């Protein structure tokens, strides 16, 4: 009787060969998966750097666009760092400088021959309503930062910027500004512009520390060289500190003030690098209004 051949199964050599082949396939697949994961992680790190730099530059650009005309001043040590200072504009309007209709008294118009404490606006402020504003100042015809900051720091009763404090009321349909302290503006604005402003803001980029920081609330300082570093600004009483971004590898700034017919231009370069070796660089250009 022939029962046929009895099955023998796999030999040891065949099993070893199969295991080696499976190991090689698994290793190759692992390399492909690892590289994909690493590429994804690198992309995520770069995206986080881009987001951090973009948010910081957008905030800086917003402050520049809303700054008082001709209030920007820069200390440039690129690519190691820089300091930018500006005066935030709160609102703007046109002042009455002549009699008109029922408005024919000294309190109706802004006078430039002597210190004045009350005058009307044509059209009025948009953001500021009737009320008292003890920390804001008024500016008329500021043409350069070299006169704005020293005058404000000295607290003069004449010049382009007043001392803090004024109130707004409505008289016969026109807004009236009443200053806490009388002030004589140096020159009239050809367009009758008047600006309400807050205290200065500074940005300091320090590549050695790897930071871009915003400072506010420190008050007016005549010489920017006295407040062009993180240590100097942080040491001033009342300073509000906001870290805009970390991991700064280098930063650059170029400020072209422009002219009476052309806006100023601020060119900002910011490079960020993370500890894992990722690096990105962004460039922003921001127009700065300079028509006083």
C-alpha positions as CSV (number, residue, x, y, z in Angstrom):
1,X,0.0,0.0,0.0
2,X,1.4,3.4,-1.0
3,X,0.4,6.1,1.4
4,X,2.3,8.9,-0.5
5,X,5.1,11.2,0.6
6,X,4.9,12.6,4.1
7,X,5.1,16.5,4.2
8,X,8.4,17.7,5.7
9,X,7.6,21.6,6.2
10,X,10.3,24.3,6.1
11,X,13.9,23.7,6.7
12,X,15.9,25.8,9.1
13,X,17.9,27.4,6.3
14,X,14.7,28.5,4.5
15,X,13.3,30.0,7.8
16,X,16.5,31.9,8.3
17,X,16.5,33.3,4.8
18,X,12.9,34.4,5.1
19,X,13.6,36.2,8.5
20,X,16.6,38.0,7.0
21,X,14.6,39.2,4.0
22,X,11.7,40.4,6.2
23,X,14.3,42.2,8.4
24,X,15.7,44.0,5.4
25,X,12.3,45.0,4.2
26,X,11.3,46.2,7.6
27,X,14.5,48.3,7.9
28,X,14.0,49.9,4.5
29,X,10.4,50.7,5.4
30,X,11.5,52.1,8.7
31,X,14.0,54.4,7.0
32,X,11.3,55.7,4.7
33,X,8.9,56.3,7.6
34,X,11.6,58.0,9.8
35,X,12.6,60.3,7.0
36,X,9.0,61.3,6.4
37,X,8.5,61.9,10.2
38,X,11.7,64.0,10.4
39,X,10.7,66.0,7.4
40,X,7.3,66.7,8.9
41,X,8.9,67.7,12.2
42,X,11.4,70.0,10.5
43,X,8.5,71.6,8.6
44,X,6.6,72.1,11.8
45,X,9.5,73.7,13.5
46,X,10.1,76.1,10.6
47,X,6.4,77.0,10.6
48,X,6.5,77.8,14.3
49,X,9.5,80.1,13.7
50,X,7.7,81.8,10.8
51,X,4.5,82.3,12.9
52,X,6.5,83.7,15.8
53,X,8.5,86.1,13.5
54,X,5.4,87.1,11.5
55,X,3.3,87.9,14.7
56,X,6.1,90.1,16.1
57,X,6.7,92.0,12.8
58,X,3.0,92.5,12.3
59,X,2.6,94.1,15.8
60,X,5.6,96.3,15.1
61,X,4.2,97.3,11.7
62,X,0.9,98.2,13.2
63,X,2.6,100.5,15.8
64,X,4.6,102.1,13.0
65,X,1.6,102.8,10.8
66,X,-0.3,104.4,13.7
67,X,2.7,106.4,15.0
68,X,2.7,110.2,15.2
69,X,4.2,111.6,11.9
70,X,8.0,112.2,12.2
71,X,8.2,110.6,15.6
72,X,10.3,107.5,14.7
73,X,13.9,107.4,15.8
74,X,16.3,104.5,15.4
75,X,19.6,103.3,16.9
76,X,21.0,100.7,14.4
77,X,23.6,98.1,15.2
78,X,22.5,95.5,12.7
79,X,22.8,92.6,12.5
80,X,23.6,92.4,16.2
81,X,20.5,94.4,17.0
82,X,18.6,97.8,16.9
83,X,16.3,100.0,18.9
84,X,13.2,101.7,17.4
85,X,11.2,104.3,19.3
86,X,7.9,106.0,18.3
87,X,5.0,107.9,19.7
88,X,1.7,106.2,19.3
89,X,-1.0,108.3,17.7
90,X,-4.4,108.0,19.4
91,X,-6.5,110.3,17.3
92,X,-6.3,113.3,14.9
93,X,-8.5,116.2,13.9
94,X,-8.4,119.7,12.5
95,X,-8.4,122.7,14.9
96,X,-10.3,125.9,14.4
97,X,-7.9,128.8,13.7
98,X,-10.4,131.5,12.5
99,X,-13.7,132.9,13.6
100,X,-16.8,131.6,11.8
101,X,-20.5,132.0,12.4
102,X,-21.2,131.9,16.1
103,X,-17.6,130.9,16.9
104,X,-15.9,134.3,17.4
105,X,-14.3,134.2,20.8
106,X,-10.8,133.5,21.9
107,X,-11.8,130.1,23.3
108,X,-13.2,129.1,19.9
109,X,-9.9,129.2,18.0
110,X,-6.4,128.1,18.6
111,X,-4.0,131.0,19.1
112,X,-0.3,130.9,18.3
113,X,0.7,134.4,19.5
114,X,0.4,133.4,23.2
115,X,-0.2,130.4,25.4
116,X,-3.7,129.0,24.9
117,X,-5.7,126.6,27.0
118,X,-9.0,126.2,25.1
119,X,-10.0,125.9,21.4
120,X,-12.4,124.1,19.1
121,X,-12.0,121.3,16.6
122,X,-13.5,121.2,13.1
123,X,-15.1,117.8,12.7
124,X,-13.7,116.6,16.0
125,X,-11.9,113.5,17.2
126,X,-13.3,110.1,16.1
127,X,-11.9,107.8,18.8
128,X,-11.9,110.2,21.7
129,X,-15.3,111.3,23.1
130,X,-16.2,113.9,25.6
131,X,-14.3,113.4,28.9
132,X,-11.0,113.9,30.6
133,X,-7.7,112.4,29.3
134,X,-5.0,112.9,31.9
135,X,-2.2,110.9,30.2
136,X,-2.6,112.0,26.6
137,X,-0.8,115.0,25.0
138,X,-1.6,117.2,22.0
139,X,0.8,117.8,19.1
140,X,0.8,120.4,16.3
141,X,3.2,120.4,13.3
142,X,5.9,118.0,14.5
143,X,8.5,117.9,11.8
144,X,11.3,115.9,13.4
145,X,11.9,113.7,16.5
146,X,14.9,115.9,17.7
147,X,12.4,118.6,18.8
148,X,9.5,116.4,19.9
149,X,11.2,114.2,22.6
150,X,13.4,116.9,24.3
151,X,10.4,119.3,24.6
152,X,8.2,116.6,26.1
153,X,10.9,115.4,28.5
154,X,11.5,118.9,29.7
155,X,7.8,119.6,30.2
156,X,7.8,123.0,28.3
157,X,4.8,125.2,28.0
158,X,5.7,126.0,24.4
159,X,6.7,123.9,21.4
160,X,5.2,121.2,19.3
161,X,3.8,119.0,22.1
162,X,1.8,119.9,25.3
163,X,2.2,118.5,28.8
164,X,-0.2,115.7,29.7
165,X,-3.8,116.3,30.3
166,X,-6.8,117.8,28.5
167,X,-10.6,117.5,28.5
168,X,-13.1,117.3,25.6
169,X,-16.5,118.9,25.7
170,X,-19.1,119.9,23.1
171,X,-20.0,123.5,22.6
172,X,-22.6,124.5,20.1
173,X,-22.0,121.3,18.1
174,X,-18.2,121.6,18.0
175,X,-15.7,119.7,20.2
176,X,-13.7,122.0,22.5
177,X,-10.4,121.0,24.0
178,X,-9.4,122.4,27.4
179,X,-5.8,121.8,28.3
180,X,-4.9,121.2,31.9
181,X,-2.0,123.6,31.4
182,X,-1.9,126.4,28.8
183,X,0.5,125.9,25.9
184,X,1.8,127.9,23.0
185,X,2.4,125.9,19.9
186,X,5.5,126.9,17.9
187,X,4.1,126.8,14.4
188,X,0.6,126.4,12.8
189,X,0.0,123.3,10.7
190,X,-0.6,124.2,7.0
191,X,-3.5,121.6,7.1
192,X,-4.7,122.6,10.6
193,X,-3.9,119.1,11.9
194,X,-3.7,118.3,15.6
195,X,-2.8,114.9,17.0
196,X,-3.6,113.3,20.4
197,X,-0.8,111.0,21.4
198,X,0.2,108.6,24.2
199,X,3.7,108.1,25.8
200,X,6.4,106.6,23.7
201,X,6.9,102.9,22.8
202,X,10.3,101.2,22.1
203,X,11.2,98.0,20.4
204,X,14.6,96.5,21.1
205,X,16.0,93.6,19.0
206,X,19.0,91.9,20.7
207,X,20.6,89.0,18.7
208,X,23.0,88.1,21.5
209,X,20.1,87.6,23.9
210,X,17.9,86.2,21.1
211,X,14.9,88.4,21.8
212,X,12.7,91.1,20.3
213,X,11.0,93.1,23.1
214,X,8.4,95.9,23.3
215,X,8.6,98.5,26.0
216,X,5.9,101.1,27.0
217,X,5.0,103.3,29.9
218,X,8.5,104.6,30.6
219,X,7.8,108.2,29.5
220,X,9.6,110.7,27.3
221,X,13.5,110.7,27.3
222,X,15.4,113.4,25.4
223,X,18.3,111.2,24.3
224,X,17.5,107.8,22.7
225,X,21.0,106.6,23.5
226,X,19.9,106.5,27.2
227,X,17.2,103.9,26.5
228,X,18.4,101.9,23.5
229,X,19.0,98.6,25.4
230,X,16.9,96.1,27.3
231,X,18.7,96.8,30.5
232,X,18.2,100.6,30.3
233,X,14.5,100.4,29.4
234,X,13.6,97.7,32.0
235,X,15.3,99.8,34.7
236,X,13.0,102.8,34.2
237,X,10.1,103.1,36.6
238,X,6.7,102.1,35.3
239,X,8.0,100.3,32.2
240,X,5.7,97.7,30.7
241,X,7.7,94.8,29.1
242,X,6.3,92.5,26.4
243,X,8.5,89.8,24.9
244,X,7.5,89.6,21.2
245,X,9.6,86.6,20.2
246,X,12.6,84.4,21.1
247,X,15.3,82.6,19.1
248,X,16.4,85.7,17.3
249,X,19.6,84.9,15.3
250,X,20.0,88.3,13.6
251,X,18.0,91.4,12.9
252,X,18.3,94.5,10.7
253,X,16.5,97.8,10.2
254,X,16.7,100.6,7.7
255,X,14.6,103.8,8.2
256,X,14.2,106.2,5.3
257,X,12.4,109.2,6.7
258,X,11.1,110.3,3.3
259,X,10.0,113.9,2.5
260,X,7.0,116.1,2.7
261,X,5.7,114.5,-0.5
262,X,6.6,110.9,0.2
263,X,6.0,108.6,3.2
264,X,8.9,107.2,5.1
265,X,9.8,103.6,4.7
266,X,11.0,101.2,7.4
267,X,12.6,97.9,6.2
268,X,12.8,95.2,8.9
269,X,14.7,91.9,8.7
270,X,14.3,89.2,11.3
271,X,16.0,85.8,11.3
272,X,15.0,83.1,13.9
273,X,16.8,79.8,14.6
274,X,15.7,77.0,16.9
275,X,18.1,74.7,18.9
276,X,17.4,71.8,16.5
277,X,19.0,73.7,13.6
278,X,15.9,75.2,11.9
279,X,16.3,78.7,10.6
280,X,14.0,81.2,8.8
281,X,14.3,84.8,7.7
282,X,11.6,87.4,7.1
283,X,11.6,90.8,5.5
284,X,8.9,93.4,6.1
285,X,8.6,96.9,4.7
286,X,6.3,99.4,6.4
287,X,5.2,102.9,5.2
288,X,5.4,105.5,8.0
289,X,3.2,108.6,7.6
290,X,5.2,111.9,7.9
291,X,2.8,114.6,6.9
292,X,2.6,116.7,10.1
